[in-house]
Amino acid sequence: MAVIKKEFERGEEELMKVAELKKLEQGRKLMEEFVQESKKVARGSRYEEKLLVEEFKRGINRVIRRKLIKAEQPPTSIEQ
């Protein structure tokens, strides 16, 4: 029974992390601040890299997002 409870709690924690990731927005934060916040929230979410990048891009300030999309070589990872 303890194993089931532990797995259930871990699953709940993962769902909370995913919900937090979906709510993250850069707003007026510096990009470095947003990167650090995103990484912190992503820990324990079990999201795959591709999904993390998509959530990260969604949360970036609109002006910056447009510039990144128009770049000759758009970044393919959060570090870039």
Secondary structure, DSSP 8 states (H G I E B T S, - for coil): -HHHHHHHHHHHHHHHHHHHHHH---TTS-HHHHHHHHHHHHTTS---HHHHHHHHHHHS-HHHHHHHHHSSS---SS--
